[in-house]
């Protein structure tokens, strides 16, 4: 953008929500997908209020009249002095779109509860925006500045109290917050009754045709690493927009085969999917690899992505599994140093197994070999756990320090692993000493040696034969 043109524009950052909390309120996979599609439609309606949005939007990169699957925030140039005007227009447009979606759910309620329905719908949507009135020619600096303005706006936390309804003794069973409006007179459905927004989601979900990922599901939450820092380094609007185009191309190319599960959403660098547990590692690795290949060239510094996977029974509340996937994603970034994978395996007993590694770790090669022999490994992982137990393997003292010297113990661990393989008839020949030594030599394993055993325990649970 030329200097003279820059003086005639303002920069608008607009965001709507709640996002993750609302999407995660799901009884079924269709609920999950419906929440994502609803929020994307609201964001699209908001962006359409920006003049020539297909040219003035810096993020996301979009084409005219092609606004499927866009994220919940946008950054765009608007005419000077009119940033507030277009922000309010975007807010109104999103709320009108929500009213349009709500018609079918509203009509399903008795007349006496429709006013309460309207109040809940009006209270749901939270929009925030910031306007940079004097953008410069340095896009990275502008992005930092408007980000700070948005943070201050959000910290003000200006919101109305949630409306309490006369029928509020029964709460929405998914959110636990608002009054359930579809509760029957005898309250026989109180454990499945919904408030306005989850009723809307239910009606949207009824139109979706989704696959079946199996009795055990995996939620994959993938996110680009240090994306804010990357965006802050761009100097020009075109650099920023080109990066946005790459993100949009990546998101548009994210596919999950119907037999594998469903893609909940892919917005820029943020992906959420529910897949068959046995295919989760391979799918997550593919998503991360595609991200690196599509986003990097011709960038000088490598852009990476981290993923969290939570695996649990399909009978578990989806909200719990999604929450655990987000926690695992955070571990991938902050414990494993980004460009990594972290896994939580949620047993029905309440126990959770944890594991993780970087994407280039030899552990993933071991996992692939174990998976190829899943139906004949027997109790190898639990036998190995027993062999390692006398060495205080992975245990820490009260200060958090390991109770074993990892460097001096690697040889012992390798020997005991080979011993367990030999003692398990079905596991003989699955792994070699070189396979085991390669993982034990992974420098990142030294800080978390418990991950060595965790790999085998997680694989054994995920891939054990089930009826």
C-alpha positions as CSV (number, residue, x, y, z in Angstrom):
1,X,0.0,0.0,0.0
2,X,1.4,3.4,-1.0
3,X,2.0,6.0,1.7
4,X,-0.7,8.3,0.4
5,X,-3.2,5.5,0.2
6,X,-2.3,4.4,3.8
7,X,-3.3,7.8,5.1
8,X,-6.8,7.3,3.8
9,X,-7.3,4.0,5.5
10,X,-7.8,2.6,9.0
11,X,-7.0,-0.9,10.1
12,X,-9.8,-2.9,11.7
13,X,-9.3,-6.1,13.8
14,X,-12.6,-7.8,14.5
15,X,-13.3,-11.0,16.5
16,X,-16.4,-12.9,17.5
17,X,-16.9,-15.6,20.1
18,X,-17.1,-17.7,22.2
19,X,-15.5,-20.3,20.0
20,X,-13.8,-23.2,21.6
21,X,-16.2,-23.4,24.5
22,X,-19.2,-23.3,22.3
23,X,-17.9,-25.8,19.7
24,X,-16.9,-28.2,22.5
25,X,-20.4,-28.3,23.9
26,X,-21.4,-31.4,21.9
27,X,-23.3,-34.5,22.5
28,X,-22.5,-36.0,19.1
29,X,-20.0,-35.5,16.3
30,X,-22.7,-33.8,14.4
31,X,-23.1,-31.3,17.2
32,X,-19.4,-30.7,17.1
33,X,-19.4,-30.0,13.4
34,X,-22.6,-27.9,13.6
35,X,-21.1,-25.5,16.1
36,X,-18.1,-24.9,13.9
37,X,-20.1,-24.3,10.8
38,X,-22.4,-22.0,12.6
39,X,-19.6,-19.8,13.9
40,X,-17.9,-19.7,10.5
41,X,-21.2,-18.5,8.9
42,X,-21.5,-15.7,11.5
43,X,-17.9,-14.7,10.8
44,X,-18.5,-14.7,7.0
45,X,-21.6,-12.5,7.5
46,X,-19.5,-10.0,9.5
47,X,-16.7,-9.9,7.0
48,X,-19.1,-9.2,4.1
49,X,-19.8,-5.8,5.6
50,X,-16.3,-4.6,4.9
51,X,-16.1,-2.8,1.5
52,X,-14.4,-4.9,-1.1
53,X,-13.4,-7.4,1.6
54,X,-11.8,-9.8,-1.0
55,X,-9.2,-7.0,-1.6
56,X,-9.0,-5.1,1.7
57,X,-8.9,-8.1,4.1
58,X,-5.4,-8.8,5.1
59,X,-6.4,-11.9,7.1
60,X,-8.0,-14.2,6.2
61,X,-7.2,-14.3,2.5
62,X,-10.6,-14.8,0.7
63,X,-12.2,-14.6,-2.7
64,X,-15.4,-12.8,-3.5
65,X,-18.4,-14.8,-2.4
66,X,-16.2,-17.7,-1.2
67,X,-16.3,-17.5,2.5
68,X,-16.7,-21.1,3.7
69,X,-14.8,-22.2,6.7
70,X,-13.2,-18.9,7.6
71,X,-11.9,-18.3,11.2
72,X,-13.6,-16.2,13.8
73,X,-11.5,-13.0,13.3
74,X,-10.4,-10.8,10.5
75,X,-8.0,-7.9,9.9
76,X,-8.9,-5.5,7.1
77,X,-8.4,-2.0,5.9
78,X,-11.4,0.3,5.9
79,X,-11.9,4.0,4.9
80,X,-10.3,6.5,7.2
81,X,-12.6,7.6,10.0
82,X,-15.0,4.7,9.5
83,X,-13.5,1.9,11.4
84,X,-16.0,2.0,14.2
85,X,-18.8,2.3,11.7
86,X,-17.8,-0.9,9.9
87,X,-17.1,-2.8,13.2
88,X,-20.6,-2.1,14.3
89,X,-22.0,-3.1,10.9
90,X,-20.1,-6.4,11.2
91,X,-21.5,-6.9,14.6
92,X,-25.1,-6.3,13.5
93,X,-24.6,-8.6,10.4
94,X,-23.3,-11.5,12.6
95,X,-26.3,-11.1,14.9
96,X,-28.8,-11.0,12.1
97,X,-27.2,-14.2,10.6
98,X,-27.6,-15.9,14.0
99,X,-31.3,-14.9,14.0
100,X,-31.6,-16.5,10.6
101,X,-30.1,-19.7,11.8
102,X,-32.3,-19.7,14.9
103,X,-35.7,-19.7,13.2
104,X,-36.2,-23.5,13.0
105,X,-35.2,-24.1,16.6
106,X,-37.3,-21.2,17.9
107,X,-40.3,-22.5,16.0
108,X,-40.0,-25.9,17.7
109,X,-40.6,-24.3,21.2
110,X,-44.0,-23.4,22.8
111,X,-44.9,-19.8,22.4
112,X,-44.4,-19.2,26.1
113,X,-40.7,-20.0,25.8
114,X,-39.8,-18.0,22.7
115,X,-39.1,-14.8,24.5
116,X,-36.6,-16.6,26.7
117,X,-35.1,-18.1,23.6
118,X,-34.7,-14.7,22.1
119,X,-33.0,-13.3,25.2
120,X,-30.5,-16.2,25.3
121,X,-29.7,-15.8,21.6
122,X,-29.2,-12.0,22.1
123,X,-26.9,-12.7,25.0
124,X,-24.7,-15.3,23.4
125,X,-22.6,-13.6,20.8
126,X,-19.6,-11.6,22.0
127,X,-17.9,-9.4,19.5
128,X,-14.8,-7.2,20.1
129,X,-12.8,-5.0,17.8
130,X,-9.9,-2.6,17.7
131,X,-9.2,0.2,15.2
132,X,-5.8,1.5,14.3
133,X,-6.5,5.0,13.0
134,X,-3.0,5.8,11.6
135,X,-1.5,2.6,10.2
136,X,2.1,2.9,8.9
137,X,3.9,1.2,6.1
138,X,5.3,-1.4,8.5
139,X,2.7,-4.1,8.6
140,X,4.4,-6.1,11.4
141,X,4.5,-3.0,13.6
142,X,0.8,-2.3,12.9
143,X,-0.1,-5.9,13.7
144,X,1.6,-5.7,17.1
145,X,0.0,-2.4,17.9
146,X,-3.6,-3.4,16.9
147,X,-3.1,-6.6,18.8
148,X,-2.3,-4.7,22.0
149,X,-5.4,-2.5,21.4
150,X,-7.5,-5.6,21.0
151,X,-6.0,-7.1,24.2
152,X,-6.9,-3.9,26.1
153,X,-10.4,-4.0,24.7
154,X,-11.0,-7.6,25.7
155,X,-9.5,-7.0,29.1
156,X,-12.3,-4.5,29.7
157,X,-14.7,-7.4,29.7
158,X,-17.8,-5.4,28.9
159,X,-20.7,-7.8,28.9
160,X,-24.3,-8.0,30.1
161,X,-25.4,-10.4,32.9
162,X,-26.6,-13.7,31.5
163,X,-30.5,-13.7,31.6
164,X,-32.1,-16.0,34.1
165,X,-35.4,-17.5,33.1
166,X,-38.4,-18.6,35.1
167,X,-37.9,-22.1,33.8
168,X,-34.2,-22.0,34.9
169,X,-34.3,-24.8,37.5
170,X,-33.3,-27.1,34.6
171,X,-30.0,-26.1,33.0
172,X,-28.7,-26.9,29.5
173,X,-27.0,-30.2,30.0
174,X,-24.1,-29.3,27.7
175,X,-23.2,-25.9,28.9
176,X,-24.6,-26.0,32.5
177,X,-25.2,-22.3,32.2
178,X,-28.4,-21.2,30.7
179,X,-31.9,-22.4,31.3
180,X,-33.0,-25.4,29.2
181,X,-35.9,-24.4,27.0
182,X,-37.0,-27.7,25.5
183,X,-37.6,-29.4,28.9
184,X,-40.8,-31.4,29.0
185,X,-43.6,-30.6,31.5
186,X,-42.7,-33.8,33.5
187,X,-39.0,-33.0,33.2
188,X,-38.4,-36.5,31.9
189,X,-35.7,-35.1,29.5
190,X,-33.9,-32.9,32.0
191,X,-30.7,-34.8,31.4
192,X,-30.7,-34.0,27.7
193,X,-32.5,-30.6,27.6
194,X,-30.9,-27.7,25.8
195,X,-30.8,-23.9,25.9
196,X,-31.2,-21.7,22.9
197,X,-27.8,-22.0,21.3
198,X,-27.4,-25.7,21.7
199,X,-30.9,-26.1,20.3
200,X,-29.9,-24.2,17.2
201,X,-26.8,-26.4,17.0
202,X,-29.0,-29.5,17.3
203,X,-31.2,-28.4,14.3
204,X,-28.1,-27.6,12.2
205,X,-26.6,-31.0,13.2
206,X,-29.7,-32.9,12.0
207,X,-28.8,-31.9,8.4
208,X,-25.3,-33.3,8.6
209,X,-24.2,-36.7,7.4
210,X,-21.1,-37.8,9.2
211,X,-18.9,-40.9,9.3
212,X,-18.3,-43.2,12.3
213,X,-14.7,-43.1,13.6
214,X,-15.2,-46.2,15.8
215,X,-15.7,-47.2,19.4
216,X,-12.6,-45.3,20.5
217,X,-12.1,-41.9,19.1
218,X,-9.2,-39.5,18.9
219,X,-9.5,-35.7,18.9
220,X,-6.7,-34.0,17.1
221,X,-6.0,-30.3,17.9
222,X,-3.2,-28.9,15.6
223,X,-1.9,-25.3,15.7
224,X,0.9,-23.5,14.0
225,X,3.9,-22.5,16.2
226,X,4.8,-18.9,17.0
227,X,2.3,-17.6,14.5
228,X,2.0,-14.2,16.2
229,X,5.7,-13.7,16.0
230,X,5.7,-14.6,12.4
231,X,3.0,-12.1,11.5
232,X,4.7,-9.4,13.5
233,X,7.8,-9.8,11.3
234,X,6.2,-8.9,8.0
235,X,7.0,-5.4,6.8
236,X,4.4,-5.0,4.0
237,X,0.7,-5.6,3.6
238,X,1.5,-7.8,0.6
239,X,3.8,-10.0,2.7
240,X,1.1,-10.4,5.4
241,X,-1.6,-11.1,2.8
242,X,0.6,-13.6,0.9
243,X,1.1,-15.5,4.2
244,X,-2.7,-15.4,4.8
245,X,-3.2,-16.9,1.3
246,X,-0.9,-19.8,2.2
247,X,-2.8,-20.4,5.5
248,X,-6.1,-20.3,3.5
249,X,-4.8,-22.7,0.9
250,X,-3.6,-25.1,3.7
251,X,-7.0,-24.9,5.5
252,X,-8.9,-25.5,2.2
253,X,-6.7,-28.6,1.5
254,X,-7.2,-30.3,4.9
255,X,-9.3,-33.4,4.3
256,X,-10.3,-36.3,6.5
257,X,-11.6,-39.4,4.7
258,X,-15.2,-40.3,5.7
259,X,-14.0,-43.7,6.9
260,X,-11.4,-42.1,9.1
261,X,-13.6,-39.5,10.9
262,X,-14.6,-35.9,10.5
263,X,-12.9,-32.5,10.1
264,X,-14.5,-30.2,12.6
265,X,-12.8,-27.1,11.3
266,X,-9.7,-25.9,9.6
267,X,-9.2,-22.2,9.9
268,X,-5.8,-20.9,9.0
269,X,-3.2,-22.7,11.2
270,X,-5.9,-24.1,13.6
271,X,-7.3,-27.6,12.9
272,X,-9.7,-29.7,15.0
273,X,-10.6,-33.2,13.8
274,X,-12.2,-36.4,15.3
275,X,-10.8,-39.6,13.9
276,X,-10.5,-43.3,14.4
277,X,-8.0,-43.7,17.3
278,X,-5.9,-46.3,15.5
279,X,-5.3,-43.8,12.6
280,X,-4.8,-40.7,14.7
281,X,-1.0,-40.6,14.8
282,X,-0.7,-41.0,11.0
283,X,-3.3,-38.4,10.3
284,X,-1.8,-35.8,12.7
285,X,1.7,-36.4,11.2
286,X,0.2,-35.8,7.7
287,X,-1.5,-32.6,8.8
288,X,1.7,-31.3,10.3
289,X,3.8,-32.3,7.3
290,X,1.4,-30.6,4.9
291,X,1.4,-27.5,7.0
292,X,5.2,-27.2,6.8
293,X,5.3,-27.9,3.1
294,X,2.5,-25.5,2.1
295,X,3.3,-22.6,4.4
296,X,7.1,-22.4,4.4
297,X,8.3,-21.8,0.8
298,X,9.8,-19.4,0.1
299,X,10.0,-18.2,3.7
300,X,13.5,-17.9,5.2
301,X,12.6,-19.3,8.7
302,X,10.9,-22.6,9.0
303,X,7.2,-22.5,10.2
304,X,6.2,-25.6,12.2
305,X,3.0,-27.0,13.8
306,X,2.3,-28.9,17.0
307,X,-0.5,-31.2,17.7
308,X,-2.3,-32.6,20.7
309,X,-4.2,-35.9,20.5
310,X,-6.7,-37.1,23.2
311,X,-8.0,-40.7,22.8
312,X,-11.0,-41.9,24.7
313,X,-14.1,-44.1,24.4
314,X,-16.8,-42.8,22.0
315,X,-19.1,-43.0,25.1
316,X,-17.1,-40.4,27.0
317,X,-18.4,-36.8,26.9
318,X,-17.0,-35.2,23.8
319,X,-16.3,-32.0,25.8
320,X,-13.9,-33.9,28.1
321,X,-11.9,-35.4,25.2
322,X,-11.7,-32.1,23.3
323,X,-10.5,-30.4,26.5
324,X,-7.8,-33.0,27.0
325,X,-6.7,-32.6,23.3
326,X,-6.2,-28.9,23.9
327,X,-4.2,-29.6,27.0
328,X,-2.1,-32.1,25.0
329,X,-1.5,-29.4,22.3
330,X,-0.2,-27.1,25.0
331,X,2.2,-29.8,26.3
332,X,3.5,-30.3,22.7
333,X,4.4,-26.6,22.6
334,X,5.6,-26.0,26.1
335,X,7.1,-29.3,27.3
336,X,8.3,-30.8,24.0
337,X,9.5,-27.5,22.5
338,X,7.0,-27.1,19.6
339,X,7.2,-28.9,16.2
340,X,6.0,-31.8,18.3
341,X,3.2,-34.2,19.2
342,X,1.7,-34.9,22.7
343,X,-0.8,-37.6,23.5
344,X,-3.3,-38.3,26.3
345,X,-4.9,-41.7,26.4
346,X,-8.1,-41.6,28.6
347,X,-9.0,-45.0,30.0
348,X,-12.5,-45.6,31.1
349,X,-11.2,-46.3,34.6
350,X,-10.2,-42.6,34.8
351,X,-6.5,-43.2,34.4
352,X,-4.8,-41.1,31.7
353,X,-1.6,-42.2,29.9
354,X,0.7,-39.4,28.7
355,X,3.3,-39.5,26.0
356,X,4.9,-37.1,23.4
357,X,7.8,-36.5,21.1
358,X,9.1,-34.2,18.4
359,X,7.9,-35.0,14.8
360,X,11.4,-36.1,13.8
361,X,11.8,-38.5,16.8
362,X,12.7,-42.2,16.1
363,X,9.7,-42.9,18.5
364,X,7.3,-42.5,15.6
365,X,9.2,-45.1,13.5
366,X,8.9,-47.5,16.5
367,X,5.2,-46.8,16.8
368,X,4.7,-47.6,13.1
369,X,6.4,-50.9,13.5
370,X,4.4,-51.8,16.6
371,X,1.2,-50.8,14.9
372,X,2.0,-53.1,12.0
373,X,2.1,-56.0,14.4
374,X,-0.7,-54.9,16.7
375,X,-2.6,-58.2,16.7
376,X,0.3,-60.3,17.9
377,X,2.2,-58.2,20.5
378,X,0.5,-59.7,23.5
379,X,1.4,-58.1,26.9
380,X,4.9,-56.8,25.8
381,X,4.3,-53.3,27.1
382,X,3.2,-54.4,30.6
383,X,6.0,-56.9,30.8
384,X,8.5,-54.1,30.0
385,X,6.9,-52.0,32.7
386,X,7.5,-54.7,35.2
387,X,11.1,-55.2,34.1
388,X,11.8,-51.4,34.5
389,X,10.0,-51.0,37.8
390,X,13.0,-51.9,40.1
391,X,15.0,-49.1,38.6
392,X,12.7,-46.2,39.7
393,X,12.1,-45.7,36.0
394,X,10.8,-42.2,35.3
395,X,10.1,-41.5,39.0
396,X,10.9,-38.1,40.5
397,X,11.6,-36.9,44.0
398,X,9.7,-34.1,45.8
399,X,11.7,-31.4,44.0
400,X,10.9,-32.9,40.6
401,X,14.3,-34.3,39.9
402,X,14.6,-37.8,38.4
403,X,15.6,-40.5,40.8
404,X,17.8,-42.2,38.2
405,X,20.8,-41.1,36.2
406,X,19.4,-41.4,32.7
407,X,22.8,-41.4,30.9
408,X,24.1,-44.3,32.9
409,X,20.7,-46.2,32.7
410,X,20.2,-46.1,28.9
411,X,22.1,-49.3,28.4
412,X,20.1,-51.1,31.1
413,X,16.8,-49.8,29.6
414,X,17.9,-51.1,26.2
415,X,18.8,-54.5,27.6
416,X,15.6,-54.8,29.5
417,X,13.6,-53.9,26.4
418,X,15.3,-56.5,24.4
419,X,14.7,-59.0,27.2
420,X,10.9,-58.2,27.2
421,X,10.8,-58.6,23.5
422,X,12.5,-62.0,23.8
423,X,10.2,-63.1,26.6
424,X,7.1,-62.2,24.6
425,X,6.8,-64.8,21.9
426,X,4.5,-62.7,19.7
427,X,6.8,-59.7,19.8
428,X,10.1,-61.3,18.7
429,X,11.7,-59.6,15.8
430,X,9.3,-56.6,15.8
431,X,12.0,-54.2,16.9
432,X,15.8,-54.3,16.6
433,X,18.4,-53.1,19.1
434,X,19.1,-50.3,16.6
435,X,15.5,-49.1,16.8
436,X,15.6,-49.0,20.6
437,X,19.0,-47.4,20.8
438,X,17.9,-44.6,18.3
439,X,15.0,-43.6,20.5
440,X,17.1,-43.8,23.7
441,X,19.6,-41.5,22.1
442,X,17.0,-38.8,21.4
443,X,18.3,-35.8,23.3
444,X,14.8,-34.7,24.2
445,X,14.1,-38.0,25.9
446,X,16.7,-37.3,28.6
447,X,14.4,-34.8,30.3
448,X,11.4,-37.1,30.2
449,X,12.6,-40.8,30.2
450,X,9.1,-41.9,31.3
451,X,8.1,-41.2,27.6
452,X,10.1,-44.3,26.6
453,X,7.8,-46.6,28.4
454,X,4.8,-44.3,27.7
455,X,5.2,-44.9,24.0
456,X,4.7,-48.7,24.5
457,X,1.9,-48.4,27.0
458,X,-0.1,-45.9,24.8
459,X,0.4,-48.0,21.7
460,X,-0.7,-51.2,23.5
461,X,-3.9,-49.6,24.6
462,X,-4.8,-47.8,21.4
463,X,-4.2,-50.8,19.1
464,X,-5.3,-53.7,21.2
465,X,-8.0,-55.8,19.5
466,X,-11.5,-54.8,20.4
467,X,-14.8,-56.4,19.5
